[in-house]
């Protein structure tokens, strides 16, 4: 592992308003969520994931997705997006008319997680690629990315090998090409925080010959989140999905903790001379607001010192 060409600039995708609120036991008012989104927008975050269009009986914290999206603040230079896991969720998100969603496919090398989170199997998710691509085209979108949850390990099935992830990505890439589309980006999600810098770098190296842009969605369950960000930077990763204050976690994965804190990642990048285009001072104010809304300290570190 000799790659140490740090990127000159990174893109930070903020997922706190979606991933943060979805796991909390309290259902917070739309007005409070909008206050946080507005604060994040003012911090110059260019991409913010604001909600999930999922079943309200399974994730009641996201039952207000339509209402929230309808009231999103106008923000020049900021794209709002939402998570969807099935065609119905995608269509709900598109009907809002206010989101900048791209065409994403979702999978995992963990069959148990896929069943719990997406109510599908690996074979079924690969077989559905053509249908998804047709749907994206009907909405004038092209396929963009493949999100791989539990890319480094799973609470249900344990450690995941790099070869299993590469094989899974290759299966999806072939199915996409058969459907007349091509994957642009592969996002590797450390859903339960089982990654460490060594296996992060190993998987990035293993995926490199496939030629896709690779991004990282890292959780900080055991305190290795920033170390894993650094490992990604050493391998040239320039897109990270993070959560203000360290909010978040997956409600269908035992032991899932929050994402690596956005402000901690921005601070790390700034200290290393890597541009993020994010206003760290205003971002820390947004983290303090998130703490106020939640009513409890958050795991992020940098916002407490600013």
N, C-alpha and C positions, 0 to 999 in steps of 0.2 A: 504494500500500500504506500506508494510514493507520491500520490497526487496531493499537492499542497498549494495549488493555484487558487487562492481565495478570490471569490467574486468581488467585483468592484461595487456592485449594488445588489441589494436583495429586495424582493417583493414580500411584504408582510400581509397575509390575509387574516383579518380579524374574525374569529368565530365565536367570541364570547357571548354576544347577545343570543345566539342559538344554542351553542353547546353549554354555555354557562347556566342559563335558566332552565334547560330541559331536565336537568338532574336534581334540581333543588326541590325539597318537599313542599315548599310554599309556591302557590301560583301568584305571581306578582302582577300588578295592574299594568295594562298597556302603557299608561302614561309614564310609569317608572322605567320601563324598557326603552321607551322613546327618548327619555332624558339621557340614558346611557348611550344610545345610538348617536344622538346629537353631539354628545361630548366626544365620542370617538371620531365622528366626522370632522369636528373642529380640530382634532389632532392630526389631520391630513392623512388618515388611513384611506387608501384608495379602493380597497375591497373589504366589504363588511358582510358577513353572513348573519342575517337578522332573525331567521326563524326556520322551523321545520314544518313541512306540509305532510304530516303523518297522522295516524289515527288518534283522535282526541281521547278515546277511551284507554289507549295504551300510554300516551304521553299527554296528560291533561294540561301540562305547562305550556304546550304549543297549540292548544285549542283556539287561541286568539290570533292565529297567524294571519288570516285575511284582514282582520281589524287592524292589526299592527302595520301590515304592509300598506294599507290604504292611507295611513297617517304618517308615513315616513317623511322626514324633512327633506326638502329640496337641497341637494348638495352638489355643487359643481366639482367634478373631479373624483367623485366617489361612486363606485358601483355597489349596489345592494344585491344580494343573492339569497337564496334559501335552499335548504336541503330537501330532497325528495328521494324516496326509495322505491316507488312503484309508479306506473303510468298515471294513476289517479292523482297522486301527489304532485307529479310534474304538471298535469293539466290545471290543477288548482293554483299552483304557483304562477303559471303562465297567464291565467285569467286576470291576475291582479294588474297586469300592464305596467307595473312599476319596478320590476326586477330585471336584472341583467344576468339571468341564469345562462350558463353554458351547458352543453350536452355532456353529462357525466354518467358513467356506469359505475355500479358499486358491487364489490365482491370481497371475498376473504378466503384465505387458505384453510380457515377453520369452518368445517361443515356445521359444527354445533352452533357457532356464533351466527352464521348465516341464517340458520333456522330460527334462532331466537330473535334476531334483529330484523331480518328481511323476510322471514317466512318463506325461504326458498332454499335450494341446494346449489352446489357448485355447477353441476351439469345443467340444471334448469336456468341458472343465471347466464351461462354461456349460450344456451339455446335461445335465450330471449334477446340476444344482441341485435339480430336483424329487425325484430319488432321495435326495439328502442331506436335504432337508427332511422327507421321509417317515421316514427313519431317525431324525432328531432327535425327531420326534413319538413314534415307537415307544419311545423312551427317556425320554419325558415332558419333552422339552426343546423350546424354540423356537429358531429361528435367531437368532443374536446378531450376528455380525460377518463381515466380509470382510477377510482379510489380503491385501494387495497387495505381493508381493515385488518388488524391483528397481524401486520406484516412481519413482526419480530417475535410474537408470542401471544398466547391466548389463555385466559383464565380457565377455560374448559379443557383445552387440549395440550397446554404446555408450550414449550419452545417450538418455533417454526423455523425450518431451515431455509437458507437462501435459495437452494435449488427448488424448493416447493413454490416459492414466490415467483421465481423466474419462469418455471413451467406454467404457472397460472397465468402470468402476464402474456406468455407466448400463445396460450390457448385463446385468450381474449383478442389478442392482436390478429390472429388468423381469422377469427369469427368476424371481426370488424372489417378486415380486408375483403372477406367473402360478401359482406353487406355493402361494399363500395365505400367504406370509410376507413380512416386511419386514426389511431390514438396519437394525440399530440403530447399529452402529459400523463405521467403515472404518479399518483400521490400515495406515498407509503405512510400508513397510520400506525403508530405505536399505541394502540387503543387502550391497553392496560398498563403501559409504562414498563414493559419487560425488556426494552432495548438497552444496549450499552454501546459505547463508542466503537468497540471492535466489530460487533456484528452489524452496526449501522454502516460502517465503511465497507465491510465485506459484501453486504447486499447491494450497495451502490455500485461497487466495482463489478459485481456479477451482472447487474442490469445494464451497465454501460454499453456493451456491444449491441444491444437492441436499438439504441439510438433515440430513445425517448427523453424528453425533459422530465426529470424526476424532482418531485417536491416532497417535503416532510411535514407530517402532522404528528407532533410529539407530545406525549403526556409526561408529567413529572411525578409519577406515583412514588418512586423511591429516591427522588432527588437527583436523578441523572439527566433531567431534561436539557439543561444548558450544555452539559458535556456532550450530549448527543447532537445538539445544534452545532456545536463546534466541530464535531466529527463530520457532519454534513457539509459545513463550510469548507473543510479541508478537501472534500471531494468535489467541490465546485457547485454545491446546491445553492440556488439563488431564490427559491420560493419556500416560505415557511408559513404554516397555518398555526396561529397562536391565539391565546385568549387573555383579554385584559384581566390583570390581577391574578391570573391562574385559575379563573372560573372553569368549571366544566366536568365532563365525564360522560360515559355512555350508560344510560339507565338499564341496558340489557346485558351488561358485562360486570360480573362480580368483582369488586375491588377497584373499579375504575376511578381515577382521580382526575383533577383538572389538567388542562393543557399547560404547556410551558407558558409562563406569563409574557404577554406581548412586550411590556415595558422592559423586562429583563433581557429579552432578545434584542430589542432596539438598542439598549445600553451596551450590550456585548458587541454588537456590530459597530456602533459608534466608536467604542474604545479601540477597535481593531482597524479603524479607518474605512469601514464599509458603509456606503450610503444607504439609507432607508427611506428618505423623504418624509419621515414621520417626526412630528414635533414632540420630543420626549417630555417636555414640561407639561404640555396639555394632555399628553397620554397619561402621565402620572396623576393628573387631576381627574381624569376619567376613571382611573383605577380606584382613587379615593371615593369617587361617587359610587362606584360599584360596591365598595365596602359598606358605604352608608346605606345603600338600598338593601343589601343582603342583611345588614345588621350584625356582621361578624367579620373578623380579620380574614383576609385572603392570603393564599400562599405566596403571592408575588413578593419580591424583596425590594426592588428598586424604588417603587412608588412610596415606600415608607421613609426613604432618605431624601426625597425631593420636596 
